[in-house]
Amino acid sequence: MTEEFCVHCGQPATGAHTACRNPRTALEPPRFCAKCARRMIVQVSPTGWVAKCSRHGEYTSEPAG
């Protein structure tokens, strides 16, 4: 998936956008859709997370398989 927007702050993910790229945010679930920057509904459980975009569907922390 090509990220057009940052999944942590919703700002355009350009080459200069490095504010949200640190080890701490790598462990957090996405809060914004990478395709449209809409705020997502996020549900966190002990085994992972599910994030839902109203336009682009569901993303999970579970690997596809």
Secondary structure as a PSIPRED ss2 file (coil, helix, strand):
# PSIPRED VFORMAT (PSIPRED V4.0)

   1 M C   1.000  0.000  0.000
   2 T C   1.000  0.000  0.000
   3 E C   1.000  0.000  0.000
   4 E C   1.000  0.000  0.000
   5 F E   0.000  0.000  1.000
   6 C C   1.000  0.000  0.000
   7 V C   1.000  0.000  0.000
   8 H C   1.000  0.000  0.000
   9 C C   1.000  0.000  0.000
  10 G C   1.000  0.000  0.000
  11 Q C   1.000  0.000  0.000
  12 P E   0.000  0.000  1.000
  13 A C   1.000  0.000  0.000
  14 T C   1.000  0.000  0.000
  15 G C   1.000  0.000  0.000
  16 A C   1.000  0.000  0.000
  17 H C   1.000  0.000  0.000
  18 T C   1.000  0.000  0.000
  19 A C   1.000  0.000  0.000
  20 C C   1.000  0.000  0.000
  21 R C   1.000  0.000  0.000
  22 N C   1.000  0.000  0.000
  23 P H   0.000  1.000  0.000
  24 R H   0.000  1.000  0.000
  25 T H   0.000  1.000  0.000
  26 A H   0.000  1.000  0.000
  27 L C   1.000  0.000  0.000
  28 E C   1.000  0.000  0.000
  29 P C   1.000  0.000  0.000
  30 P C   1.000  0.000  0.000
  31 R C   1.000  0.000  0.000
  32 F E   0.000  0.000  1.000
  33 C C   1.000  0.000  0.000
  34 A C   1.000  0.000  0.000
  35 K C   1.000  0.000  0.000
  36 C C   1.000  0.000  0.000
  37 A C   1.000  0.000  0.000
  38 R C   1.000  0.000  0.000
  39 R E   0.000  0.000  1.000
  40 M C   1.000  0.000  0.000
  41 I E   0.000  0.000  1.000
  42 V E   0.000  0.000  1.000
  43 Q E   0.000  0.000  1.000
  44 V E   0.000  0.000  1.000
  45 S E   0.000  0.000  1.000
  46 P C   1.000  0.000  0.000
  47 T C   1.000  0.000  0.000
  48 G E   0.000  0.000  1.000
  49 W E   0.000  0.000  1.000
  50 V E   0.000  0.000  1.000
  51 A E   0.000  0.000  1.000
  52 K E   0.000  0.000  1.000
  53 C E   0.000  0.000  1.000
  54 S C   1.000  0.000  0.000
  55 R C   1.000  0.000  0.000
  56 H C   1.000  0.000  0.000
  57 G E   0.000  0.000  1.000
  58 E E   0.000  0.000  1.000
  59 Y E   0.000  0.000  1.000
  60 T E   0.000  0.000  1.000
  61 S C   1.000  0.000  0.000
  62 E C   1.000  0.000  0.000
  63 P C   1.000  0.000  0.000
  64 A C   1.000  0.000  0.000
  65 G C   1.000  0.000  0.000
